[in-house]
Amino acid sequence: MSESRVLRIAEGWQRLLLRLYPVDFREELGEDMVEAYRDRCRAAFRRGGTRSVARVCLTALVDSLRNGPGERVRPAVQWRRGGNWGRDMELVIRRLVRAPLFVATMAGTLALGLGAFAVVATVVHRVLLAPPSYERPDDLYFVWRDYRAFFDLDRGWLGGTDVAALQGAGGVIEDAAGIGSFQPTLTAGAGVDPMEITVLATTANLFDLLGVRAAQGRGFAPGEAGPGRAPVAVLTHGLWQRLGGGADMIGAEIRLNDLPYRIIGVMPADFEFVQHGSLSAPIRPDAFVTVDENLAETNPNEGSWAGLIRVRDGTPPELVAEAVSAVGRRIDERDFDSRGLKLWSIGLHEDLVAPVRPALIVVGLSGVFLVLVLMVNLATLLLARAAQREKEFAVSRALGANQIAIVRATLLEGGVLGALGGAVGVLGAVWATRALVALAPADLPRREFIALDWGMALLVIAVGAVIGLLAATVPAVWAARADLAGLLSNAAVRGGGGAGRMRRGMVVAQIALSLVLLSTGGLLVRSFERLLRADPGFDAQHVLTLRVPVSEQRYPGEGDFVALHERMQAALAAIPGVEAVSAASALPFDAEASQSSITIPGAPGLTGDPERDAPLVDRIGARPGWFEVMGTRLLAGRDFRADAPAGVLEAIIDRNLADHFFPGGSALGATIPWGEQSLTVVGVVAHARHYDVHEDGRPQLYLRASDWGYGTMTWALRSGRSAASLAGEVRAAIRSVDPQLAIADMQPMREVVDASLSQQRVSAVLIGGFALGALLLAAMGLYGVIASTVMRRRHELAVRIALGADHGRVLRMVLGDGGRLILLGLLIGIPGSWMAGRAVRGALVGISATDPLTLVSVAAGLGVVALAACYVPARRVLGIEPSSSLRNDTA
């Protein structure tokens, strides 16, 4: 092979090996390296022929493998080792101090966004993510009955025999506790007014099952439950403080419904045990007592217990479900003749947070969206600032600053701004979190413990710094890659260059993201507005409600209850300005109604389906005049009468129940079997929604309270006077009847209804706030881009105006630039809005996830606001003085 052919092959090999080096290295030294290797190969060929050239090529391969990758990572090494970070930080701080308006704008924007993010992150962490403060919380499960084989109820209380069966199940189930609840009147001697509290009656192993200890005194000891045991009580920290908080309370006596209980312990301040009711809101106890009966000997048909079990460490939920189901099958066979009763389990934490998880996930995602908009906005403004510093970059590059130094300085600036905004946002989030907790629904798990802690504060500041760094990446890369000659000739200024395209792209992204948030907020706000306009079936205006607990110990006979209620009604009705007074055993949206399954033999609506022909209904005891006070319409028949004939058990049903059994006909006079007796339907009223404003719920059956001896009743007073002016006289009236009666939950009915909407209200307020924040950020970004464009094009615009261009045409031209960005952003955002609507459709009431009116209104509103943001800088065009602008540019 000739020398020239061997050298050409060797040169090709060298050029191939150069691919291992970075581009800038090849451009700077590549040809020199090829020339040097060519000389070595020529000398080697003349010295030893082709074999010597091969050895040179092999040596080149080894050198390239060893040095090429190293050249690629050298900039990163220089980034870590090179430069003076302290000096760079000092320069960044000096630059920021010289631009107070820019810093205030950026820090304020970041503070608003990160503050909102901190609030949402705190709530989500405390409620959804943080495990309960119990021992091995993942091994705790609640157990419920599934009654669907009997009627439409899949979450029912356990019987006491069920709890006993779970305690003796063995296998993966280590232990089980039974938990019941009641609301007695507490009296604790002189200086403490009678008060209604919530008490959990449990088996003695509850605290051991949870793995918690009392802060003072002790918990229950084995054998302290059951019949014949001395009554003892453990107080929560809150009740202990309400009673005075003295250390000498251990061993003291309190009376619950006039029965003495000895205080044996006080739980820690951070202890919280919330138990979901089978049908009602979560139960938050004030005290714990032990059960006074043998659960294994109770009636299995009377379910009134929650079951809490602890399983062996690390048992998978599937095995837990199987073990609980096996216990359920044995109970069904033993107590229900295999009719299909089932038991099912759910994790303690999951049981608490499941109802609020969808709303919190939506709110959390909205917070993440706001942070994205914030980051894009920050990048846009930093890029605009970088573009204004083109000459500074050019001078730095000309004086020898390398690309790494420019990138480092730009990233430092973004990181400092982000951390500063995060710190300010944390300060605001402390108060915002407290305000949110005050607005949060009462059934929000761990509501009292939601607060911003140091860990979350540091996380938010770190998130701010990361956002700042990420946002500064775009201008940093642009500044580092910008051509030095272009910077010096200010070419980018004339045409906008790559920075201009990036800023416009970011504005489009902000518009698109803002449309997603605004459309989601718009749907939730409209849904909430529909809830406010929903007809609950009663008139909540001008009604004051209060509950008066009455115990069997103080009034042992049904006749005593009736007589007491008669005196109370007379005392309340005597208050000046009170137009009507009555009472019921359950108040809509506040007190849970009892349930019963009923049927009406011979009714025309019977279908032959046992489950449909025996629907589960809400059973409510009511005194005469209840429907008049509550504003519930009487559709047929009459109300209960105080002078009703003795021996006749009267009932009033709602329209839903009447339509169920008597579609198109009259239910008056119908007879409902009721144990060994029967009820006679004397009236039909409109359906009053009892649990949700937007759902009818179960049909309702009203019983005359005096027939059944209802003790604790909720009283309602209709009056033109305000609740505040009535409160004192109402307390005095109740005290005049019996000074030992407690008065609980005195509040206007309007507040009761509003409280039932608190979850929807908080979601709408939060997401609406995020949406408005995103709208503000998008407007700011668009304003910055258009203002920057006007400044960059002032020379061109001055020439146009000097040559006689119409001001209106120039103005339309500038607005057109912004309009195109807005339109593009809206088009890109439409699919995201559709997907977001589908994601929140479960939280919408009376409105579809793609409601065209909402989506079009939101898009039009966003477009108008964005155009207004364009109009302000566009107006500057009309103020351009051509001669001055041209003279300044020339100078």
C-alpha positions in Angstrom: 0.0 0.0 0.0 1.4 3.4 -1.0 2.4 6.0 1.6 -0.2 8.5 0.4 -3.0 6.0 0.8 -1.9 4.9 4.3 -1.7 8.6 5.4 -5.2 9.3 4.0 -6.6 6.3 6.0 -4.7 7.4 9.2 -6.0 11.0 8.8 -9.6 9.7 8.5 -9.1 7.7 11.6 -7.8 10.8 13.5 -10.8 12.8 12.3 -13.1 10.0 13.5 -11.5 10.0 16.9 -11.9 13.8 17.2 -15.7 13.1 17.5 -14.9 12.0 21.1 -14.0 15.7 21.9 -16.6 18.5 22.3 -17.4 20.8 19.4 -15.6 23.9 20.6 -12.5 21.8 21.2 -12.6 20.4 17.7 -13.1 23.8 16.2 -10.2 25.3 18.2 -7.6 22.5 18.1 -8.9 19.8 15.8 -6.9 20.7 12.7 -3.7 21.1 14.7 -4.2 17.7 16.2 -4.8 16.1 12.7 -1.7 17.8 11.3 0.4 16.6 14.3 -0.8 13.0 13.9 -0.3 13.1 10.1 3.4 14.1 10.7 3.8 11.2 13.2 2.2 8.7 10.9 4.4 9.9 8.0 7.5 9.4 10.1 6.3 6.0 11.4 5.6 4.8 7.8 9.1 5.7 6.7 10.5 4.1 9.9 8.6 0.8 10.0 5.9 0.8 7.3 2.2 0.1 7.8 2.7 -1.7 11.1 4.3 1.4 12.7 1.5 3.5 11.5 -1.0 1.1 13.0 0.7 1.5 16.4 0.4 5.3 16.1 -3.3 5.0 15.3 -3.7 2.7 18.3 -2.0 5.2 20.6 -4.3 7.9 19.2 -7.3 5.8 20.1 -6.1 5.4 23.7 -5.3 9.1 24.0 -8.7 10.1 22.6 -10.6 7.7 24.9 -8.7 9.0 27.9 -8.9 12.8 27.1 -12.0 13.2 24.9 -14.7 12.6 27.6 -12.7 14.6 30.0 -12.8 17.6 27.8 -16.6 17.2 27.6 -17.0 17.4 31.4 -14.4 20.0 31.9 -16.9 22.9 31.9 -18.8 21.2 34.7 -15.6 20.8 36.7 -14.8 24.4 36.1 -18.4 25.3 37.2 -17.8 23.5 40.5 -14.2 24.5 41.1 -13.8 27.7 39.2 -15.0 31.2 39.9 -15.5 33.2 43.1 -19.0 32.4 44.4 -18.7 34.9 47.2 -17.8 37.6 44.7 -20.6 36.6 42.4 -23.1 36.7 45.2 -21.9 40.1 46.2 -22.4 41.4 42.7 -25.9 39.9 42.4 -26.9 41.5 45.7 -25.6 44.9 44.5 -27.4 44.6 41.2 -30.7 43.8 43.0 -30.2 46.6 45.5 -29.9 49.0 42.5 -33.2 47.7 41.1 -35.6 48.0 44.1 -38.7 48.2 41.9 -37.8 45.1 40.0 -37.0 43.2 43.3 -40.2 44.4 44.9 -42.3 43.3 41.9 -40.6 39.9 41.7 -40.5 39.2 45.4 -44.1 40.3 45.8 -45.3 38.1 43.0 -43.3 35.2 44.3 -44.6 35.8 47.8 -48.2 35.7 46.8 -47.8 32.5 44.7 -45.5 30.7 47.2 -47.6 31.8 50.2 -50.7 30.3 48.6 -48.7 27.2 47.8 -47.5 27.0 51.4 -51.1 27.1 52.7 -52.2 24.4 50.4 -49.2 22.2 51.0 -49.7 22.5 54.7 -53.3 21.4 54.6 -52.6 18.6 52.2 -49.7 17.4 54.3 -51.5 17.6 57.6 -54.7 16.0 56.4 -53.8 13.6 53.6 -50.2 12.6 54.0 -49.1 12.8 57.7 -50.1 9.5 59.5 -52.0 9.7 62.7 -49.9 9.9 65.9 -50.7 6.4 67.0 -48.5 3.3 67.3 -48.3 1.5 63.9 -51.2 3.5 62.5 -51.2 1.5 59.2 -52.2 -1.6 61.2 -55.4 0.0 62.5 -58.7 -0.6 60.7 -62.3 0.4 61.2 -64.9 -2.3 60.6 -68.5 -1.7 59.4 -71.6 -3.7 58.5 -72.8 -3.9 54.9 -76.6 -4.1 55.1 -77.4 -4.1 51.4 -78.8 -7.6 51.6 -81.6 -6.0 53.8 -81.9 -2.4 52.6 -79.9 0.3 50.9 -77.1 0.8 53.5 -73.5 -0.2 53.0 -72.0 1.5 56.0 -73.8 0.6 59.2 -72.9 0.3 62.9 -71.7 -3.0 64.3 -73.7 -4.9 66.9 -72.0 -5.5 70.3 -71.8 -9.2 69.4 -69.8 -8.3 66.3 -67.2 -6.6 68.4 -67.0 -9.6 70.7 -66.6 -11.8 67.6 -63.8 -9.7 66.3 -62.0 -9.8 69.7 -62.0 -13.5 69.6 -61.2 -13.9 65.9 -57.5 -14.5 66.3 -55.4 -15.0 63.2 -54.2 -11.6 61.8 -56.6 -9.7 64.0 -54.6 -9.0 67.2 -57.4 -7.1 69.1 -60.6 -5.2 68.7 -62.4 -2.4 70.4 -66.0 -1.3 70.4 -66.9 2.4 70.4 -70.2 4.0 70.9 -71.1 7.7 71.4 -73.6 9.8 73.3 -74.0 13.5 74.2 -74.7 13.8 77.9 -75.1 17.0 79.9 -72.0 17.5 82.0 -72.2 19.2 85.4 -69.1 19.7 87.5 -70.1 21.7 90.5 -70.1 25.4 91.3 -68.6 27.8 88.8 -69.2 25.5 85.7 -72.4 25.9 83.8 -74.1 22.7 82.6 -72.8 21.9 79.1 -73.4 19.3 76.5 -70.4 17.3 75.5 -69.6 14.3 73.2 -68.5 11.2 75.0 -67.2 7.9 73.5 -68.1 4.8 75.5 -65.5 2.2 74.7 -64.1 -1.1 75.7 -61.2 -0.7 78.1 -58.6 -1.6 75.5 -59.1 1.5 73.2 -55.9 3.4 74.3 -53.8 0.3 74.3 -55.1 -0.5 70.8 -54.1 3.0 69.7 -50.8 2.8 71.5 -51.3 6.2 73.3 -50.8 7.2 76.9 -52.5 9.8 79.1 -50.6 13.0 79.8 -51.9 13.0 83.4 -53.3 10.1 85.4 -53.9 7.0 83.4 -56.0 5.4 80.7 -58.5 2.5 81.3 -57.2 -0.6 83.0 -58.3 -4.1 82.0 -61.5 -5.0 83.7 -62.8 -1.4 84.1 -65.5 -2.0 81.5 -68.7 -4.0 81.8 -71.7 -4.0 84.1 -71.2 -3.2 87.8 -67.9 -1.4 87.3 -67.2 2.0 88.9 -67.8 4.7 86.3 -64.5 6.4 85.3 -63.7 9.0 82.7 -60.7 10.2 80.7 -60.9 13.8 79.5 -59.4 15.3 76.4 -57.0 18.2 76.9 -59.6 20.6 75.6 -62.3 19.6 78.0 -59.8 19.6 80.9 -59.0 23.2 80.1 -62.7 24.1 79.8 -63.2 22.7 83.4 -60.3 24.8 84.7 -57.3 22.8 83.9 -56.2 22.1 87.4 -53.7 19.3 88.3 -56.0 18.2 91.1 -58.7 17.2 88.8 -57.4 13.6 88.7 -59.7 11.8 91.1 -62.3 14.5 91.0 -65.9 13.7 90.1 -68.0 15.0 87.2 -71.6 14.1 86.5 -72.7 13.0 83.1 -76.5 13.0 82.8 -76.6 13.2 86.6 -74.5 10.0 87.0 -71.1 10.4 88.8 -67.9 9.6 87.0 -64.4 9.7 88.5 -61.7 11.4 86.4 -58.7 9.0 86.0 -56.7 10.7 83.3 -56.3 13.5 80.8 -55.0 12.9 77.3 -52.1 14.9 75.7 -52.8 18.2 73.9 -51.9 16.8 70.5 -54.0 13.7 70.9 -57.0 13.5 68.5 -59.4 10.7 67.9 -62.0 11.2 65.3 -64.5 8.6 64.5 -66.7 8.7 61.5 -70.4 8.1 62.0 -72.0 5.5 59.9 -74.2 8.1 58.3 -73.4 11.4 60.0 -70.5 13.8 60.3 -67.3 12.8 62.2 -67.5 12.5 65.9 -65.0 14.4 68.0 -65.1 13.3 71.6 -64.6 15.5 74.7 -64.2 12.5 77.0 -64.0 8.7 77.1 -65.8 6.4 79.4 -66.0 2.6 79.5 -69.0 0.6 78.4 -71.3 -0.6 81.1 -72.6 -3.7 79.5 -71.3 -7.1 78.2 -71.2 -6.7 74.5 -71.4 -10.4 73.8 -74.8 -10.4 75.4 -76.3 -7.5 73.5 -79.0 -7.8 70.8 -77.3 -8.5 67.5 -80.1 -6.7 65.6 -79.2 -3.4 67.4 -76.2 -2.0 65.7 -74.7 1.0 67.5 -71.0 0.3 67.7 -68.0 1.3 65.7 -65.4 -1.5 65.5 -61.7 -0.7 65.6 -59.2 -3.5 65.1 -55.4 -3.8 65.2 -53.9 -6.4 62.9 -50.5 -8.0 63.0 -47.6 -5.9 61.9 -47.4 -5.5 58.1 -50.5 -7.5 57.3 -51.6 -6.6 53.7 -55.1 -5.0 53.4 -56.2 -7.9 51.3 -55.6 -10.4 54.1 -57.3 -8.0 56.6 -60.3 -7.8 54.4 -60.5 -11.6 54.1 -60.2 -12.1 57.8 -62.9 -9.5 58.6 -65.1 -11.0 55.9 -64.7 -14.5 57.4 -65.9 -13.1 60.8 -68.8 -11.5 59.0 -69.9 -14.8 57.4 -69.9 -16.5 60.8 -72.0 -13.7 62.3 -74.4 -13.8 59.3 -74.8 -17.6 59.7 -75.2 -17.4 63.5 -77.4 -14.3 64.0 -79.1 -13.6 60.6 -79.8 -17.0 59.1 -77.3 -16.4 56.3 -79.4 -13.6 54.8 -76.3 -11.8 53.5 -75.0 -9.5 56.2 -71.3 -8.7 55.6 -68.5 -7.0 57.5 -65.9 -4.9 55.7 -62.8 -3.0 56.8 -61.1 0.2 55.9 -57.8 1.7 57.2 -58.2 4.2 60.1 -56.4 6.9 58.2 -58.2 6.2 54.9 -61.6 6.2 56.7 -60.9 9.7 58.0 -59.5 11.4 54.9 -61.4 9.6 52.1 -64.4 12.1 52.1 -62.1 15.1 51.7 -59.4 13.6 49.5 -61.0 14.6 46.1 -61.4 18.2 47.1 -57.9 18.4 48.5 -56.4 16.8 45.5 -58.1 19.4 43.2 -57.0 22.2 45.5 -53.4 20.8 45.6 -53.2 20.5 41.8 -54.5 24.0 41.5 -51.6 25.1 43.7 -49.1 23.3 41.6 -50.6 24.9 38.5 -50.2 28.3 40.1 -46.6 27.5 40.9 -46.0 26.6 37.2 -47.6 29.9 36.1 -45.4 31.6 38.6 -42.3 30.0 37.3 -43.0 30.8 33.7 -43.8 34.4 34.7 -40.6 34.7 36.6 -38.6 33.3 33.7 -40.3 35.8 31.4 -39.4 38.7 33.6 -35.9 37.5 34.1 -35.5 37.0 30.4 -36.7 40.6 29.8 -34.2 41.8 32.4 -31.5 39.8 30.8 -32.3 41.3 27.4 -32.0 44.8 29.0 -28.5 43.8 30.2 -27.2 42.8 26.8 -24.6 45.5 26.7 -23.5 44.5 30.2 -23.1 40.9 29.1 -21.2 42.1 26.0 -18.8 44.2 28.0 -18.2 41.3 30.4 -17.6 38.9 27.5 -15.3 41.3 25.8 -13.3 41.8 29.1 -12.8 38.0 29.3 -15.7 36.6 31.3 -16.6 33.2 30.1 -20.0 31.7 29.5 -19.9 29.8 32.8 -19.5 33.1 34.8 -22.5 34.6 33.0 -24.6 31.5 33.6 -23.6 31.4 37.3 -24.4 35.0 37.9 -27.8 34.8 36.2 -28.8 31.6 38.1 -27.7 33.2 41.4 -29.9 36.1 40.8 -32.9 33.9 40.1 -32.1 31.7 43.2 -31.8 34.8 45.5 -35.1 36.2 44.2 -36.8 32.9 44.6 -35.6 32.4 48.2 -36.5 35.9 49.1 -40.0 35.5 47.7 -40.4 32.2 49.5 -39.4 33.8 52.8 -41.9 36.6 52.4 -44.5 34.1 51.3 -44.0 32.0 54.4 -44.7 35.0 56.6 -48.0 35.6 54.9 -48.8 32.0 54.9 -48.8 31.8 58.7 -51.8 34.1 58.9 -53.4 32.8 55.8 -53.3 29.2 57.2 -55.0 30.4 60.4 -57.7 32.2 58.3 -58.2 29.1 56.2 -58.6 26.9 59.3 -61.3 29.2 60.6 -63.1 28.9 57.3 -62.5 25.1 56.9 -65.4 22.7 57.4 -65.9 21.3 60.9 -65.5 17.8 59.6 -62.1 18.4 58.1 -59.8 15.8 59.7 -57.1 17.3 62.1 -58.5 20.7 61.5 -57.3 22.0 64.9 -53.7 20.8 64.2 -53.3 22.5 60.8 -50.5 25.0 61.1 -47.4 26.0 59.2 -44.3 24.5 60.9 -40.6 25.1 60.4 -40.2 22.1 58.1 -42.8 23.4 55.7 -41.4 26.9 55.9 -38.0 25.7 54.9 -39.5 23.6 52.2 -41.3 26.6 50.7 -38.2 28.7 50.8 -36.3 25.9 49.1 -39.1 25.6 46.5 -38.8 29.3 45.9 -35.0 29.0 45.4 -35.5 26.1 43.0 -38.2 27.9 41.1 -35.9 30.9 40.8 -33.0 28.7 39.6 -35.2 26.9 37.0 -36.7 30.2 35.8 -33.3 31.7 35.5 -32.1 28.8 33.4 -33.8 30.2 30.3 -32.2 33.7 30.4 -28.9 32.2 31.6 -28.7 29.8 28.6 -29.7 32.6 26.3 -27.1 35.0 27.6 -24.4 32.3 27.6 -25.1 31.2 24.0 -25.6 34.7 22.6 -23.1 35.6 20.0 -20.6 38.2 21.2 -20.6 40.1 18.0 -24.4 40.2 18.1 -24.4 41.5 21.6 -21.9 44.2 20.7 -23.8 45.2 17.6 -27.1 45.1 19.6 -28.6 43.1 16.9 -31.0 41.4 19.2 -32.4 44.7 20.2 -33.5 45.4 16.8 -35.2 42.2 16.0 -36.0 40.7 19.3 -33.8 37.7 18.6 -34.0 34.4 20.4 -34.9 36.1 23.7 -37.9 37.7 22.2 -39.2 34.4 20.8 -38.7 32.7 24.2 -40.5 35.5 26.0 -43.4 35.4 23.7 -43.5 31.6 24.0 -43.6 31.9 27.8 -46.5 34.4 27.6 -48.4 31.9 25.5 -47.7 29.3 28.1 -49.0 31.6 30.9 -52.2 32.3 29.0 -52.7 28.6 28.4 -52.1 27.6 32.0 -54.2 30.5 33.3 -57.1 29.4 31.1 -56.9 26.0 32.7 -57.0 27.4 36.3 -59.6 30.0 35.5 -62.0 27.5 33.8 -61.6 25.2 36.8 -62.3 28.0 39.3 -65.2 29.2 37.1 -66.8 25.8 37.2 -66.5 25.5 40.9 -67.7 29.0 41.6 -70.8 28.4 39.4 -71.4 25.1 41.1 -71.2 26.8 44.5 -73.6 29.5 43.2 -76.0 26.8 42.2 -75.8 25.3 45.7 -76.6 28.7 47.3 -79.7 28.9 45.1 -80.8 25.3 45.8 -84.1 24.8 47.6 -83.5 22.8 50.8 -87.2 22.4 51.3 -87.4 24.8 54.2 -86.9 28.5 54.9 -83.8 29.1 57.0 -84.3 32.9 57.3 -85.3 34.3 60.7 -85.0 31.0 62.5 -82.9 30.5 65.7 -82.1 27.0 66.7 -80.7 25.4 69.9 -80.4 21.9 71.3 -81.4 21.1 74.9 -80.2 17.7 76.1 -82.5 15.9 78.5 -81.4 12.8 80.3 -83.5 9.8 81.5 -81.8 10.0 84.9 -83.2 13.5 85.5 -86.6 12.9 83.8 -87.2 9.1 84.1 -90.6 8.8 82.4 -91.9 9.6 79.0 -94.6 11.7 80.7 -91.8 13.8 82.3 -90.3 14.5 78.9 -93.6 15.6 77.5 -94.3 17.8 80.5 -90.9 19.4 80.3 -91.2 20.1 76.6 -94.6 21.7 77.2 -93.1 24.1 79.8 -90.1 24.9 77.6 -92.3 25.7 74.6 -94.5 27.9 76.7 -91.4 29.7 78.1 -89.9 30.2 74.7 -93.1 31.3 73.1 -93.5 34.0 75.8 -90.4 35.8 74.6 -91.4 39.1 72.9 -91.1 39.0 69.2 -91.1 35.1 68.9 -93.7 34.2 66.3 -93.6 30.4 66.5 -91.8 27.7 68.5 -91.4 24.0 68.0 -88.9 21.2 68.3 -87.8 18.0 66.5 -85.4 15.2 67.3 -83.2 16.0 64.2 -82.3 19.3 62.6 -81.4 19.5 58.9 -77.6 19.6 58.3 -76.9 19.3 62.1 -78.4 16.4 64.0 -78.5 12.9 62.5 -81.9 11.4 62.1 -82.6 7.8 63.1 -83.4 5.3 60.4 -86.1 2.7 60.0 -87.1 0.4 57.2 -90.9 0.6 56.5 -93.5 -0.9 54.2 -97.1 -0.1 53.6 -99.1 -3.3 52.8 -101.5 -2.9 49.9 -100.0 0.4 48.7 -100.3 0.8 44.9 -96.6 1.5 44.6 -95.5 -1.9 45.7 -93.4 -3.7 43.2 -92.8 -7.2 44.7 -89.1 -6.4 45.2 -88.6 -6.8 49.0 -85.7 -4.2 49.1 -87.6 -1.6 47.1 -90.9 -2.2 49.0 -89.2 -1.7 52.4 -87.1 1.5 51.9 -84.9 2.9 54.6 -86.3 6.2 55.8 -85.2 9.0 58.2 -87.3 8.8 61.3 -87.8 12.2 63.0 -89.8 13.0 66.1 -91.5 16.4 65.8 -93.8 18.6 68.0 -96.8 20.4 66.6 -95.9 23.5 64.6 -92.5 22.2 63.4 -93.3 22.6 59.8 -94.6 26.1 60.3 -91.5 27.2 62.1 -89.2 25.7 59.5 -91.2 26.9 56.6 -91.8 23.4 55.2 -94.8 23.3 52.9 -97.8 21.2 54.0 -98.9 19.5 50.8 -101.9 17.5 52.1 -103.7 16.7 55.3 -102.7 18.5 58.5 -99.9 19.0 61.0 -99.7 17.2 64.4 -102.1 18.7 66.9 -101.6 19.1 70.6 -105.2 17.9 71.2 -104.8 14.7 69.1 -107.0 11.8 70.2 -105.3 9.4 72.6 -104.4 6.0 71.4 -103.8 7.0 67.8 -100.2 7.1 66.6 -100.0 9.7 63.9 -97.4 10.1 61.2 -96.6 12.6 58.6 -94.6 11.6 55.5 -92.7 13.6 53.0 -93.6 13.9 49.3 -90.8 11.5 48.3 -92.2 8.7 50.5 -95.7 9.4 49.4 -94.7 9.2 45.8 -92.9 5.9 46.5 -95.9 4.1 47.9 -98.7 6.1 46.3 -97.6 7.4 42.9 -100.3 9.8 41.7 -102.6 9.0 44.6 -103.3 10.2 48.1 -101.4 8.7 51.1 -103.7 10.3 53.7 -105.2 7.6 56.0 -102.7 5.0 55.0 -101.6 2.6 57.8 -97.9 1.9 58.4 -97.1 -1.3 60.5 -94.9 -0.2 63.4 -93.9 -3.2 65.5 -97.0 -4.4 67.2 -98.7 -1.1 66.6 -99.5 1.0 63.5 -99.1 4.6 62.4 -101.8 6.5 60.6 -100.7 9.0 58.0 -102.4 12.4 58.7 -100.3 14.7 56.5 -97.8 15.0 53.6 -95.1 17.7 53.6 -92.5 18.8 51.1 -89.1 17.0 51.3 -86.6 18.8 53.4 -83.0 18.0 52.5 -81.3 16.8 55.7 -77.6 16.0 54.9 -76.6 17.6 51.5 -78.0 20.8 50.0 -77.8 19.3 46.5 -79.2 15.7 47.3 -82.6 14.7 48.5 -81.3 11.8 50.7 -83.7 9.3 52.2 -87.5 9.8 52.4 -88.7 11.1 55.7 -91.2 9.9 58.2 -92.3 12.3 61.0 -93.6 10.9 64.3 -95.5 12.9 66.9 -92.8 13.4 69.6 -95.2 13.2 72.5 -96.2 9.6 71.4 -92.7 8.3 71.7 -91.0 10.1 74.6 -88.2 11.9 72.8 -85.9 13.5 75.4 -83.3 15.6 73.7 -84.8 17.9 71.1 -83.6 20.7 68.9 -85.7 23.8 69.3 -86.5 26.3 66.5 -87.8 29.8 67.0 -89.1 32.0 64.2 -88.8 35.6 64.9 -88.2 39.0 63.2 -85.6 39.8 65.9 -81.9 39.0 65.4 -80.4 35.9 66.9 -78.0 38.1 69.1 -80.9 40.0 70.7 -82.8 36.7 71.4 -79.9 34.7 72.9 -80.0 36.1 76.4 -83.8 35.8 76.7 -83.8 32.3 75.3 -81.2 31.2 77.9 -83.2 32.8 80.7 -86.3 31.0 79.5 -84.6 27.6 79.5 -83.1 28.3 82.9 -86.5 29.3 84.3 -87.8 25.8 83.4 -84.7 23.9 84.8 -81.4 25.6 85.7 -79.6 22.3 85.3 -80.4 22.0 81.6 -77.5 22.6 79.2 -78.0 24.7 76.0 -75.9 23.7 73.0 -75.4 25.0 69.5 -77.5 28.1 69.7 -77.2 29.5 66.2 -79.3 30.9 63.4 -80.5 28.3 60.9 -78.9 30.2 58.1 -75.5 29.6 59.7 -76.3 25.9 60.0 -77.0 25.8 56.2 -73.9 27.8 55.5 -71.7 25.5 57.6 -72.9 22.5 55.5 -71.5 24.3 52.4 -68.1 25.1 54.0 -66.2 22.5 52.0 -67.5 23.7 48.7 -67.0 27.3 49.8 -63.3 26.8 50.8 -62.6 24.9 47.5 -64.3 27.6 45.4 -62.5 30.4 47.3 -59.1 28.7 47.1 -59.2 27.7 43.5 -60.9 31.0 42.6 -58.0 32.8 44.3 -55.5 30.7 42.5 -57.2 31.4 39.2 -57.2 35.2 39.9 -53.5 35.0 40.8 -52.8 33.2 37.5 -54.8 35.8 35.7 -52.7 38.6 37.3 -49.5 36.8 36.5 -50.5 36.3 32.9 -51.4 40.0 32.6 -48.1 40.9 34.1 -46.2 38.7 31.8 -48.0 40.0 28.7 -47.6 43.6 29.9 -43.8 43.0 30.3 -43.5 41.5 26.9 -45.4 44.2 25.1 -43.7 46.9 27.0 -40.3 45.5 26.2 -41.3 45.1 22.5 -42.4 48.7 22.4 -39.1 49.9 23.9 -37.1 47.7 21.4 -39.1 48.9 18.5 -39.2 52.6 19.4 -36.7 53.5 16.7 -38.8 51.7 14.0 -42.0 53.2 15.4 -40.4 56.6 15.5 -39.5 56.3 11.8 -43.0 55.2 10.9 -44.5 58.1 12.8 -42.0 60.6 11.3 -42.9 59.4 7.8 -46.6 60.1 8.6 -47.9 56.8 9.7 -51.4 57.1 11.3 -51.2 56.7 15.2 -54.2 54.4 15.2 -52.6 52.1 12.7 -49.4 51.9 14.7 -51.5 51.3 17.9 -53.4 48.5 16.2 -50.1 47.0 15.0 -48.8 46.8 18.6 -52.1 45.5 19.9 -52.1 42.9 17.1 -48.8 41.5 18.4 -50.4 40.9 21.8 -53.6 39.7 20.4 -51.9 36.9 18.5 -50.1 35.7 21.6 -53.4 35.7 23.5 -55.2 33.8 20.8 -52.5 31.2 20.6 -52.5 30.8 24.3 -56.2 30.4 24.5 -56.2 27.8 21.7 -53.5 25.8 23.5 -55.3 26.1 26.8 -58.7 24.7 25.6 -57.7 21.0 25.7 -56.2 21.5 29.2 -59.4 23.2 30.3 -61.5 20.3 29.1 -59.3 17.8 30.9 -59.4 19.9 34.1 -63.2 20.0 33.9 -63.4 16.3 33.6 -61.1 15.9 36.6 -63.3 18.0 38.9 -66.7 16.9 37.6 -67.3 14.9 40.8 -67.3 18.1 42.8 -69.7 19.9 40.5 -73.4 20.3 41.3 -75.9 21.4 38.7 -73.4 22.1 36.0 -71.5 20.0 33.5 -67.7 19.7 33.3 -67.8 21.3 29.9 -70.4 24.0 30.6 -70.0 26.2 27.5 -71.2 29.4 29.2 -68.5 29.1 31.8 -65.7 28.2 29.5 -66.6 30.9 26.9 -67.0 33.5 29.6 -63.7 32.6 31.2 -61.8 32.7 27.9 -63.4 36.0 26.9 -62.6 37.5 30.3 -59.0 36.3 30.1 -58.7 37.7 26.6 -60.1 41.1 27.7 -57.8 41.4 30.7 -54.8 40.3 28.6 -55.7 42.9 25.9 -56.0 45.5 28.6 -52.5 44.6 29.7 -51.3 45.1 26.1 -53.1 48.4 25.7 -51.2 50.3 28.5 -47.7 49.9 26.9 -49.3 50.2 23.4 -50.5 53.7 24.4 -46.9 54.7 24.8 -46.6 54.5 21.0 -48.7 57.6 20.8 -46.3 59.4 23.1 -43.2 58.7 21.0 -41.5 61.9 19.9 -39.8 60.9 16.7 -37.0 63.5 16.7 -36.1 62.8 20.3 -36.2 59.0 19.9 -34.1 59.1 16.7 -31.6 61.5 18.3 -31.2 59.2 21.4 -30.8 56.1 19.3 -28.3 57.8 17.1 -26.4 58.9 20.1 
